[in-house]
Amino acid sequence: MKLIRIHPSDNVAVALEDVAAGETLSVGGSALVAAEDVARGHKLALRDIPAGAPVVKYGCAIGVAKADIARGAWVHVHNVRTALSENAEYVYEHKTSALPSPAPRSFEGYRRADGRAAVRNELWILPTVGCVNNVAAALVRENQGLVTGSIDGLYAFPHPFGCSQMGDDHAQTRRLLAALARHPNAGGVLVLGLGCENLTMEQFKAELGEWDERRVKFLVCQQAEDELAAGSALLRELADFASRARRETIPAGELVVGLKCGGSDGLSGVTANPVVGRFSDLLVALGGATVLTEVPEMFGAESILFSRCLDRGVFDRAVDMVNRFKRYYVNHGQVVYENPSPGNKAGGITTLEDKSCGCVQKGGSAQIVDVLEYAGAVTKRGLNLLSAPGNDLVASTALTAAGAHIILFTTGRGTPFGAPAPTVKISSNTALFDLKRGWIDFDAGTVASGESIDDAASRLLEHVLRVAGGEQTRSEAHGAREISIFKDGVVL
């Protein structure tokens, strides 16, 4: 099968393999002759589409024909435009779908003193300001001997902020770093400050709230004669405490998993994202929580999500989240539809609606139980929405801060980065999996070759449980751990 029609009402099909001009193809029991070469992941018209008519994929309009499009023609940016605008009205029409009924599952994880589950037992160094990034890096280099026994790693998370920020940016940096300090995958946390930055240690402690003094330590470098010696001593104390943790059997329903895509292609919404969506439904059915973010990549597909909000209160907060992001664009003089990226377009994604309708497939069909602010934490089991942009590093950092034990990252192009939480890379096509085995953990391209989405999702659940039990992701094996903090305002 070279073509797939995703929804019965679609007037385009997606090429699962490269198609040559003049090639006769079969889709839905009918023959179709390709009018021109069409690359894998790109679209062909299933019937004549007149200028001004909607182009339909996933059963949704993903744009408008800029000119007449003949049956069998390539459908892309040259003949399709977005139909999005900054203004939209939403109506709450509640819909529910049945979830699967999987057998109970478990993983071998850590149980924290406060009762939370964890999938890693690591030591984290969190700089409150970019000025001490080099100190944090030196402490990691000089203390690798602490990574032994049940301690899974020692990592620092440098960033350029924490000073010369005001208002919302200053507050977001403070909230984000405090949220990371609470993350259960960190068995011990060293909060590292300079001493003259805007984000004072007193402010950080106030944001953090109550903490276990055995698990969280603080160091202000300007107050120490030798900050490396002082930091190493604190890390040894943290390691002594963290090393007491041991893996034990924990129900899979205690997992929190973040859902993210990046470097998407035309198959992402056909293979990898639907597989992740079915995984999300499986985990929610087991009692777990999943988190979907990338708000700008909901534009054009937000109504698909809004209809699944658990109640009117959740719906109202979801609408407000989307509208605030639209205002963010407008306030910066940008249009809301300035997306997809060049890599997305090369992979076959034509408009933001096209990208968004594929993106939201990761949310499966479960009810949306909560809407989280940036740096907010998951408190409810089920599918959660999180306010954060689409940028890979920013969104993945926000997912970690929300409490995601593991992040599932679908991609059609590939990327080597890793979030603070174990980041499972899922390829939308098998060619990428074969080419970049050093980057990609799981191949969902098998769906394009005939594997069912249900079977692929079951394989993914098993993979996630192994990662939760300690199996390293490719990015973990390469030591790829990064954060990026969302900012909007001026730098002093």
C-alpha positions as a Python dict, from the first residue, in 0.01 Angstrom:
ca = {
    (1, 'M'): (0, 0, 0),
    (2, 'K'): (153, 328, -115),
    (3, 'L'): (-131, 565, -24),
    (4, 'I'): (-348, 605, 283),
    (5, 'R'): (-674, 793, 314),
    (6, 'I'): (-689, 870, 685),
    (7, 'H'): (-1061, 959, 710),
    (8, 'P'): (-1351, 871, 477),
    (9, 'S'): (-1428, 1241, 417),
    (10, 'D'): (-1069, 1330, 316),
    (11, 'N'): (-1011, 1465, -35),
    (12, 'V'): (-636, 1400, -11),
    (13, 'A'): (-431, 1087, 60),
    (14, 'V'): (-83, 1060, 210),
    (15, 'A'): (199, 883, 28),
    (16, 'L'): (352, 611, 245),
    (17, 'E'): (636, 575, -4),
    (18, 'D'): (777, 793, -282),
    (19, 'V'): (539, 803, -579),
    (20, 'A'): (648, 854, -942),
    (21, 'A'): (461, 1062, -1199),
    (22, 'G'): (231, 840, -1405),
    (23, 'E'): (223, 565, -1143),
    (24, 'T'): (-116, 400, -1095),
    (25, 'L'): (-209, 369, -729),
    (26, 'S'): (-492, 210, -534),
    (27, 'V'): (-670, 389, -253),
    (28, 'G'): (-1007, 291, -108),
    (29, 'G'): (-1061, 41, -385),
    (30, 'S'): (-1020, 300, -660),
    (31, 'A'): (-734, 360, -901),
    (32, 'L'): (-553, 693, -900),
    (33, 'V'): (-284, 807, -1144),
    (34, 'A'): (-18, 1036, -997),
    (35, 'A'): (12, 1353, -1204),
    (36, 'E'): (364, 1425, -1077),
    (37, 'D'): (635, 1293, -846),
    (38, 'V'): (523, 1298, -482),
    (39, 'A'): (761, 1230, -194),
    (40, 'R'): (682, 1008, 104),
    (41, 'G'): (467, 1192, 358),
    (42, 'H'): (327, 1436, 102),
    (43, 'K'): (-33, 1452, -22),
    (44, 'L'): (-213, 1371, -349),
    (45, 'A'): (-559, 1496, -445),
    (46, 'L'): (-818, 1219, -452),
    (47, 'R'): (-1056, 1429, -661),
    (48, 'D'): (-1062, 1767, -827),
    (49, 'I'): (-1049, 2043, -565),
    (50, 'P'): (-1161, 2383, -698),
    (51, 'A'): (-990, 2706, -592),
    (52, 'G'): (-1133, 2829, -262),
    (53, 'A'): (-1252, 2483, -153),
    (54, 'P'): (-1127, 2322, 167),
    (55, 'V'): (-851, 2064, 159),
    (56, 'V'): (-956, 1786, 398),
    (57, 'K'): (-725, 1550, 589),
    (58, 'Y'): (-795, 1367, 919),
    (59, 'G'): (-1160, 1452, 843),
    (60, 'C'): (-1074, 1819, 910),
    (61, 'A'): (-1007, 2116, 684),
    (62, 'I'): (-632, 2173, 685),
    (63, 'G'): (-639, 2469, 445),
    (64, 'V'): (-793, 2614, 131),
    (65, 'A'): (-697, 2551, -231),
    (66, 'K'): (-520, 2857, -376),
    (67, 'A'): (-591, 2736, -730),
    (68, 'D'): (-775, 2451, -896),
    (69, 'I'): (-612, 2121, -796),
    (70, 'A'): (-660, 1828, -1033),
    (71, 'R'): (-719, 1473, -922),
    (72, 'G'): (-383, 1298, -872),
    (73, 'A'): (-190, 1625, -829),
    (74, 'W'): (61, 1697, -554),
    (75, 'V'): (-105, 1901, -278),
    (76, 'H'): (129, 2125, -81),
    (77, 'V'): (232, 2484, -7),
    (78, 'H'): (232, 2584, -375),
    (79, 'N'): (-142, 2530, -408),
    (80, 'V'): (-280, 2540, -51),
    (81, 'R'): (-302, 2823, 204),
    (82, 'T'): (-402, 2833, 569),
    (83, 'A'): (-755, 2932, 670),
    (84, 'L'): (-653, 3030, 1023),
    (85, 'S'): (-701, 3373, 1174),
    (86, 'E'): (-637, 3531, 1511),
    (87, 'N'): (-1007, 3525, 1601),
    (88, 'A'): (-1215, 3217, 1667),
    (89, 'E'): (-1516, 3130, 1877),
    (90, 'Y'): (-1559, 2796, 2051),
    (91, 'V'): (-1867, 2608, 2166),
    (92, 'Y'): (-1854, 2335, 2431),
    (93, 'E'): (-1999, 2016, 2280),
    (94, 'H'): (-1893, 1740, 2515),
    (95, 'K'): (-1791, 1407, 2362),
    (96, 'T'): (-1667, 1087, 2523),
    (97, 'S'): (-1500, 777, 2386),
    (98, 'A'): (-1455, 434, 2537),
    (99, 'L'): (-1104, 361, 2663),
    (100, 'P'): (-930, 23, 2628),
    (101, 'S'): (-927, -225, 2917),
    (102, 'P'): (-564, -335, 2957),
    (103, 'A'): (-451, -587, 3215),
    (104, 'P'): (-282, -435, 3522),
    (105, 'R'): (85, -355, 3465),
    (106, 'S'): (377, -246, 3683),
    (107, 'F'): (735, -125, 3663),
    (108, 'E'): (1040, -136, 3889),
    (109, 'G'): (1075, 219, 4021),
    (110, 'Y'): (1165, 417, 4330),
    (111, 'R'): (928, 516, 4608),
    (112, 'R'): (1007, 859, 4755),
    (113, 'A'): (960, 953, 5117),
    (114, 'D'): (656, 1163, 5025),
    (115, 'G'): (495, 863, 4855),
    (116, 'R'): (557, 966, 4494),
    (117, 'A'): (693, 724, 4237),
    (118, 'A'): (1015, 786, 4042),
    (119, 'V'): (1182, 613, 3749),
    (120, 'R'): (1535, 746, 3810),
    (121, 'N'): (1742, 813, 4123),
    (122, 'E'): (1970, 1095, 4014),
    (123, 'L'): (2160, 1386, 4164),
    (124, 'W'): (2071, 1720, 4001),
    (125, 'I'): (2252, 2055, 4021),
    (126, 'L'): (2020, 2348, 3947),
    (127, 'P'): (2185, 2688, 3893),
    (128, 'T'): (1961, 2976, 3998),
    (129, 'V'): (2154, 3203, 3760),
    (130, 'G'): (2359, 3154, 3444),
    (131, 'C'): (2670, 3303, 3610),
    (132, 'V'): (2737, 2976, 3796),
    (133, 'N'): (2687, 2740, 3502),
    (134, 'N'): (3059, 2667, 3483),
    (135, 'V'): (3073, 2592, 3855),
    (136, 'A'): (2786, 2346, 3813),
    (137, 'A'): (2963, 2179, 3519),
    (138, 'A'): (3286, 2150, 3719),
    (139, 'L'): (3102, 1991, 4011),
    (140, 'V'): (2955, 1731, 3776),
    (141, 'R'): (3298, 1650, 3628),
    (142, 'E'): (3471, 1625, 3966),
    (143, 'N'): (3207, 1413, 4140),
    (144, 'Q'): (3128, 1133, 3898),
    (145, 'G'): (3257, 892, 4160),
    (146, 'L'): (2928, 946, 4344),
    (147, 'V'): (2741, 769, 4063),
    (148, 'T'): (2746, 421, 4207),
    (149, 'G'): (2504, 167, 4350),
    (150, 'S'): (2146, 286, 4311),
    (151, 'I'): (2243, 640, 4202),
    (152, 'D'): (2169, 659, 3829),
    (153, 'G'): (2356, 977, 3740),
    (154, 'L'): (2480, 1325, 3831),
    (155, 'Y'): (2367, 1611, 3605),
    (156, 'A'): (2369, 1991, 3592),
    (157, 'F'): (2111, 2197, 3404),
    (158, 'P'): (2267, 2525, 3287),
    (159, 'H'): (2057, 2815, 3153),
    (160, 'P'): (2119, 3187, 3088),
    (161, 'F'): (1855, 3334, 3320),
    (162, 'G'): (1795, 3412, 3689),
    (163, 'C'): (1923, 3770, 3667),
    (164, 'S'): (1841, 4084, 3466),
    (165, 'Q'): (1480, 3965, 3444),
    (166, 'M'): (1164, 4136, 3563),
    (167, 'G'): (796, 4061, 3610),
    (168, 'D'): (656, 3748, 3449),
    (169, 'D'): (992, 3630, 3313),
    (170, 'H'): (1151, 3648, 3657),
    (171, 'A'): (854, 3463, 3809),
    (172, 'Q'): (857, 3196, 3536),
    (173, 'T'): (1227, 3126, 3587),
    (174, 'R'): (1174, 3095, 3962),
    (175, 'R'): (869, 2868, 3926),
    (176, 'L'): (1030, 2648, 3662),
    (177, 'L'): (1349, 2586, 3859),
    (178, 'A'): (1157, 2519, 4180),
    (179, 'A'): (936, 2272, 3995),
    (180, 'L'): (1245, 2089, 3868),
    (181, 'A'): (1380, 2076, 4223),
    (182, 'R'): (1063, 1893, 4329),
    (183, 'H'): (1087, 1634, 4051),
    (184, 'P'): (1076, 1280, 4193),
    (185, 'N'): (1346, 1150, 3953),
    (186, 'A'): (1596, 1360, 4149),
    (187, 'G'): (1698, 1171, 4460),
    (188, 'G'): (1912, 1468, 4564),
    (189, 'V'): (1921, 1832, 4447),
    (190, 'L'): (2192, 2096, 4490),
    (191, 'V'): (2056, 2446, 4427),
    (192, 'L'): (2352, 2661, 4324),
    (193, 'G'): (2341, 3041, 4340),
    (194, 'L'): (2591, 3323, 4295),
    (195, 'G'): (2476, 3572, 4557),
    (196, 'C'): (2399, 3897, 4373),
    (197, 'E'): (2139, 3778, 4120),
    (198, 'N'): (1773, 3884, 4097),
    (199, 'L'): (1664, 3533, 4184),
    (200, 'T'): (1789, 3526, 4541),
    (201, 'M'): (1816, 3205, 4736),
    (202, 'E'): (1553, 3339, 4976),
    (203, 'Q'): (1311, 3383, 4686),
    (204, 'F'): (1389, 3034, 4560),
    (205, 'K'): (1326, 2877, 4900),
    (206, 'A'): (997, 3063, 4931),
    (207, 'E'): (890, 2935, 4589),
    (208, 'L'): (1000, 2581, 4672),
    (209, 'G'): (795, 2569, 4991),
    (210, 'E'): (858, 2278, 5227),
    (211, 'W'): (1153, 2056, 5141),
    (212, 'D'): (1335, 1758, 5285),
    (213, 'E'): (1671, 1890, 5409),
    (214, 'R'): (1828, 1551, 5338),
    (215, 'R'): (1725, 1574, 4972),
    (216, 'V'): (1775, 1944, 4887),
    (217, 'K'): (2088, 2148, 4968),
    (218, 'F'): (2172, 2510, 4888),
    (219, 'L'): (2502, 2682, 4809),
    (220, 'V'): (2566, 3053, 4745),
    (221, 'C'): (2905, 3070, 4575),
    (222, 'Q'): (2996, 3422, 4690),
    (223, 'Q'): (2960, 3306, 5050),
    (224, 'A'): (3201, 3011, 5016),
    (225, 'E'): (3580, 3044, 5019),
    (226, 'D'): (3606, 2745, 4781),
    (227, 'E'): (3275, 2684, 4605),
    (228, 'L'): (3396, 2359, 4444),
    (229, 'A'): (3502, 2210, 4776),
    (230, 'A'): (3180, 2326, 4944),
    (231, 'G'): (2966, 2198, 4657),
    (232, 'S'): (3142, 1860, 4653),
    (233, 'A'): (3082, 1822, 5026),
    (234, 'L'): (2710, 1891, 4983),
    (235, 'L'): (2691, 1648, 4692),
    (236, 'R'): (2844, 1376, 4908),
    (237, 'E'): (2572, 1436, 5168),
    (238, 'L'): (2306, 1418, 4900),
    (239, 'A'): (2457, 1101, 4756),
    (240, 'D'): (2461, 938, 5098),
    (241, 'F'): (2088, 1003, 5131),
    (242, 'A'): (1993, 913, 4772),
    (243, 'S'): (2194, 590, 4774),
    (244, 'R'): (1952, 438, 5024),
    (245, 'A'): (1679, 419, 4758),
    (246, 'R'): (1608, 83, 4598),
    (247, 'R'): (1383, -12, 4308),
    (248, 'E'): (1055, -179, 4393),
    (249, 'T'): (741, -285, 4208),
    (250, 'I'): (505, 8, 4143),
    (251, 'P'): (172, 5, 3951),
    (252, 'A'): (194, 153, 3602),
    (253, 'G'): (-94, 381, 3694),
    (254, 'E'): (144, 596, 3898),
    (255, 'L'): (336, 703, 3589),
    (256, 'V'): (315, 1054, 3445),
    (257, 'V'): (420, 1067, 3078),
    (258, 'G'): (472, 1380, 2867),
    (259, 'L'): (371, 1385, 2500),
    (260, 'K'): (574, 1588, 2249),
    (261, 'C'): (657, 1594, 1878),
    (262, 'G'): (927, 1774, 1682),
    (263, 'G'): (1077, 1765, 1336),
    (264, 'S'): (749, 1616, 1216),
    (265, 'D'): (682, 1485, 867),
    (266, 'G'): (375, 1388, 669),
    (267, 'L'): (366, 1046, 837),
    (268, 'S'): (380, 1178, 1195),
    (269, 'G'): (2, 1215, 1211),
    (270, 'V'): (-46, 875, 1046),
    (271, 'T'): (194, 655, 1242),
    (272, 'A'): (387, 787, 1543),
    (273, 'N'): (137, 1036, 1686),
    (274, 'P'): (-166, 802, 1670),
    (275, 'V'): (46, 528, 1831),
    (276, 'V'): (136, 765, 2114),
    (277, 'G'): (-231, 863, 2139),
    (278, 'R'): (-333, 500, 2178),
    (279, 'F'): (-54, 457, 2436),
    (280, 'S'): (-195, 757, 2624),
    (281, 'D'): (-537, 593, 2633),
    (282, 'L'): (-379, 270, 2763),
    (283, 'L'): (-192, 451, 3040),
    (284, 'V'): (-497, 657, 3138),
    (285, 'A'): (-702, 336, 3149),
    (286, 'L'): (-439, 194, 3386),
    (287, 'G'): (-488, 496, 3613),
    (288, 'G'): (-192, 699, 3488),
    (289, 'A'): (-153, 1057, 3369),
    (290, 'T'): (-37, 1200, 3038),
    (291, 'V'): (46, 1562, 2951),
    (292, 'L'): (-1, 1727, 2610),
    (293, 'T'): (154, 2068, 2540),
    (294, 'E'): (273, 2274, 2237),
    (295, 'V'): (-21, 2514, 2244),
    (296, 'P'): (60, 2690, 1912),
    (297, 'E'): (48, 2348, 1748),
    (298, 'M'): (-309, 2308, 1866),
    (299, 'F'): (-416, 2608, 1653),
    (300, 'G'): (-657, 2481, 1391),
    (301, 'A'): (-725, 2158, 1579),
    (302, 'E'): (-818, 2292, 1920),
    (303, 'S'): (-1187, 2208, 1880),
    (304, 'I'): (-1094, 1841, 1854),
    (305, 'L'): (-948, 1869, 2203),
    (306, 'F'): (-1205, 2107, 2351),
    (307, 'S'): (-1491, 1862, 2291),
    (308, 'R'): (-1315, 1616, 2521),
    (309, 'C'): (-1283, 1849, 2820),
    (310, 'L'): (-1427, 1676, 3126),
    (311, 'D'): (-1655, 1966, 3218),
    (312, 'R'): (-1729, 2331, 3137),
    (313, 'G'): (-1467, 2457, 3381),
    (314, 'V'): (-1190, 2260, 3209),
    (315, 'F'): (-1322, 2376, 2870),
    (316, 'D'): (-1313, 2742, 2974),
    (317, 'R'): (-954, 2712, 3097),
    (318, 'A'): (-850, 2533, 2777),
    (319, 'V'): (-1004, 2808, 2563),
    (320, 'D'): (-832, 3073, 2774),
    (321, 'M'): (-497, 2894, 2735),
    (322, 'V'): (-526, 2894, 2355),
    (323, 'N'): (-651, 3253, 2335),
    (324, 'R'): (-368, 3378, 2559),
    (325, 'F'): (-114, 3218, 2327),
    (326, 'K'): (-281, 3383, 2028),
    (327, 'R'): (-260, 3720, 2205),
    (328, 'Y'): (108, 3647, 2275),
    (329, 'Y'): (165, 3619, 1900),
    (330, 'V'): (-40, 3930, 1820),
    (331, 'N'): (128, 4137, 2092),
    (332, 'H'): (461, 4063, 1926),
    (333, 'G'): (330, 4159, 1584),
    (334, 'Q'): (324, 3801, 1458),
    (335, 'V'): (48, 3602, 1289),
    (336, 'V'): (-76, 3291, 1467),
    (337, 'Y'): (-25, 3070, 1162),
    (338, 'E'): (348, 3136, 1100),
    (339, 'N'): (427, 2767, 1118),
    (340, 'P'): (518, 2491, 1017),
    (341, 'S'): (897, 2494, 1006),
    (342, 'P'): (1106, 2439, 689),
    (343, 'G'): (1177, 2082, 803),
    (344, 'N'): (805, 2017, 853),
    (345, 'K'): (728, 2144, 503),
    (346, 'A'): (1003, 1932, 351),
    (347, 'G'): (845, 1632, 524),
    (348, 'G'): (502, 1699, 374),
    (349, 'I'): (323, 1922, 627),
    (350, 'T'): (156, 2207, 440),
    (351, 'T'): (-20, 2436, 689),
    (352, 'L'): (-43, 2485, 1064),
    (353, 'E'): (-384, 2314, 1053),
    (354, 'D'): (-216, 2014, 887),
    (355, 'K'): (51, 2009, 1156),
    (356, 'S'): (-195, 2065, 1441),
    (357, 'C'): (-438, 1794, 1334),
    (358, 'G'): (-145, 1552, 1333),
    (359, 'C'): (-3, 1689, 1658),
    (360, 'V'): (-320, 1642, 1864),
    (361, 'Q'): (-332, 1274, 1766),
    (362, 'K'): (-86, 1225, 2055),
    (363, 'G'): (-369, 1303, 2297),
    (364, 'G'): (-564, 991, 2202),
    (365, 'S'): (-932, 992, 2294),
    (366, 'A'): (-930, 1023, 2675),
    (367, 'Q'): (-1108, 1302, 2858),
    (368, 'I'): (-905, 1615, 2938),
    (369, 'V'): (-912, 1641, 3316),
    (370, 'D'): (-703, 1954, 3380),
    (371, 'V'): (-530, 2253, 3220),
    (372, 'L'): (-192, 2345, 3372),
    (373, 'E'): (-16, 2679, 3369),
    (374, 'Y'): (350, 2693, 3264),
    (375, 'A'): (558, 2532, 3545),
    (376, 'G'): (238, 2389, 3692),
    (377, 'A'): (230, 2033, 3826),
    (378, 'V'): (10, 1737, 3738),
    (379, 'T'): (-232, 1660, 4022),
    (380, 'K'): (-503, 1465, 3836),
    (381, 'R'): (-488, 1126, 3667),
    (382, 'G'): (-593, 1134, 3303),
    (383, 'L'): (-502, 1354, 3006),
    (384, 'N'): (-376, 1702, 3101),
    (385, 'L'): (-310, 2007, 2883),
    (386, 'L'): (-4, 2219, 2965),
    (387, 'S'): (55, 2579, 2861),
    (388, 'A'): (391, 2597, 2681),
    (389, 'P'): (515, 2678, 2330),
    (390, 'G'): (608, 2425, 2063),
    (391, 'N'): (986, 2472, 2083),
    (392, 'D'): (1132, 2128, 2155),
    (393, 'L'): (1359, 2220, 2446),
    (394, 'V'): (1119, 2470, 2606),
    (395, 'A'): (820, 2236, 2586),
    (396, 'S'): (1014, 1929, 2705),
    (397, 'T'): (1151, 2124, 3001),
    (398, 'A'): (797, 2233, 3088),
    (399, 'L'): (675, 1872, 3066),
    (400, 'T'): (950, 1765, 3305),
    (401, 'A'): (863, 2048, 3544),
    (402, 'A'): (499, 1935, 3533),
    (403, 'G'): (614, 1604, 3679),
    (404, 'A'): (654, 1384, 3371),
    (405, 'H'): (865, 1083, 3464),
    (406, 'I'): (925, 1008, 3094),
    (407, 'I'): (868, 1205, 2773),
    (408, 'L'): (757, 1045, 2447),
    (409, 'F'): (895, 1245, 2156),
    (410, 'T'): (773, 1162, 1807),
    (411, 'T'): (973, 1275, 1506),
    (412, 'G'): (995, 1227, 1133),
    (413, 'R'): (1328, 1404, 1095),
    (414, 'G'): (1524, 1309, 1408),
    (415, 'T'): (1690, 1505, 1688),
    (416, 'P'): (1961, 1415, 1944),
    (417, 'F'): (1850, 1634, 2237),
    (418, 'G'): (1728, 1503, 2571),
    (419, 'A'): (1514, 1656, 2845),
    (420, 'P'): (1588, 1617, 3219),
    (421, 'A'): (1334, 1331, 3216),
    (422, 'P'): (1418, 1023, 3005),
    (423, 'T'): (1317, 1113, 2649),
    (424, 'V'): (1197, 828, 2427),
    (425, 'K'): (1240, 919, 2058),
    (426, 'I'): (977, 760, 1833),
    (427, 'S'): (1026, 763, 1455),
    (428, 'S'): (731, 814, 1222),
    (429, 'N'): (909, 626, 944),
    (430, 'T'): (1132, 319, 946),
    (431, 'A'): (1395, 482, 722),
    (432, 'L'): (1472, 731, 1002),
    (433, 'F'): (1488, 452, 1260),
    (434, 'D'): (1734, 260, 1043),
    (435, 'L'): (1947, 568, 969),
    (436, 'K'): (1963, 718, 1321),
    (437, 'R'): (1967, 426, 1561),
    (438, 'G'): (2186, 635, 1788),
    (439, 'W'): (1898, 881, 1828),
    (440, 'I'): (1577, 680, 1789),
    (441, 'D'): (1443, 443, 2056),
    (442, 'F'): (1124, 311, 1897),
    (443, 'D'): (1003, 266, 1539),
    (444, 'A'): (639, 354, 1474),
    (445, 'G'): (698, 352, 1098),
    (446, 'T'): (591, -12, 1109),
    (447, 'V'): (231, 115, 1103),
    (448, 'A'): (289, 234, 746),
    (449, 'S'): (395, -123, 663),
    (450, 'G'): (83, -285, 804),
    (451, 'E'): (120, -311, 1183),
    (452, 'S'): (-196, -202, 1361),
    (453, 'I'): (-191, 108, 1580),
    (454, 'D'): (-314, -105, 1871),
    (455, 'D'): (-24, -349, 1836),
    (456, 'A'): (231, -70, 1805),
    (457, 'A'): (84, 104, 2112),
    (458, 'S'): (109, -219, 2311),
    (459, 'R'): (476, -249, 2207),
    (460, 'L'): (529, 112, 2313),
    (461, 'L'): (372, 48, 2653),
    (462, 'E'): (614, -239, 2709),
    (463, 'H'): (904, -18, 2602),
    (464, 'V'): (799, 262, 2837),
    (465, 'L'): (771, 21, 3130),
    (466, 'R'): (1125, -102, 3059),
    (467, 'V'): (1252, 258, 3052),
    (468, 'A'): (1064, 326, 3375),
    (469, 'G'): (1244, 24, 3521),
    (470, 'G'): (1588, 162, 3435),
    (471, 'E'): (1655, 88, 3067),
    (472, 'Q'): (1838, 390, 2925),
    (473, 'T'): (1704, 590, 2635),
    (474, 'R'): (1940, 675, 2347),
    (475, 'S'): (1969, 1035, 2465),
    (476, 'E'): (2048, 920, 2819),
    (477, 'A'): (2322, 691, 2687),
    (478, 'H'): (2477, 992, 2512),
    (479, 'G'): (2445, 1212, 2822),
    (480, 'A'): (2204, 1451, 2646),
    (481, 'R'): (2029, 1647, 2923),
    (482, 'E'): (1917, 2005, 2860),
    (483, 'I'): (1668, 2266, 2977),
    (484, 'S'): (1533, 2584, 2822),
    (485, 'I'): (1317, 2836, 3007),
    (486, 'F'): (1033, 3025, 2839),
    (487, 'K'): (1077, 3405, 2835),
    (488, 'D'): (875, 3690, 2690),
    (489, 'G'): (1001, 4022, 2825),
    (490, 'V'): (1309, 4242, 2828),
    (491, 'V'): (1656, 4158, 2953),
    (492, 'L'): (1807, 4433, 3171),
}
